[in-house]
Amino acid sequence: VRMDYMPEDENFPEPSEVKEFVGRSGESGSEYYHRGTDSKGVYGSADKLQALADGFYGMNWVFGINIAIFAASKIGSAFVVGTDIKKIDPTLELNYFLVTVVLLFIATSCTSFSRCKQIGVGRDWSPIGAYLASFLVGVNSVFCCGAVGYLVMPQVAASEMKKYGIFTPPTGSLKIQFIRAKVNELRRLEASQTSSI
């Protein structure tokens, strides 16, 4: 039996929210759903969107710190290891490289953890998700100045923010004022729903 849309009932689903299904006994019918939404059909929450935004923009600082450490290591190499290829001690050069890699990993993992945790809150990750994400960002910190990890995590946040109607423009510059406006809109809606209970 197919349900017909009833416009006079505000709680009844829109036609686009109705999907066909086959019951366990083989009968056909339909049901509606709001994937990841509450009873009012509003996706997510203001706090989750704010967490996504904080994590998204916070990754800029992580990338900056990664570049600063990488640049400092290159400068330090000239003083510790030397610049004359013929006089460079291979063992010292290897040890310096390993120390630099370890420092990059630790610094990037630690600085990215809070940002990964914020993105995890926005995406409903389990607590271990932030640890795993920051570990992977740290691992990638030694490749292309950490650009790999830097690009992945903001994209993870951006893909979730699209579900709130916030899209990254072709220029790649996501304006903070658009997110703030949406967060404020969600807070007003949440406040009105709370007051009506």
Protein Blocks (a to p, Z undefined) as FASTA:
>chain_A
ZZdddfklmkbccfklpccdddfkopacdddddehiafkopahjfklmmmmmmmmmmmmm
mmmmmmmmmmmmmmmmmmmnopclklpcfklmmmmmmmmmmmmmmmmmmmmmmmmmmmmm
mnopafklmmmmmmmmmmmmmgghhmmmmmmmmmmmmmmmmmnopacdfkopacfklmmm
mmmmmmmmmmmmmmmZZ
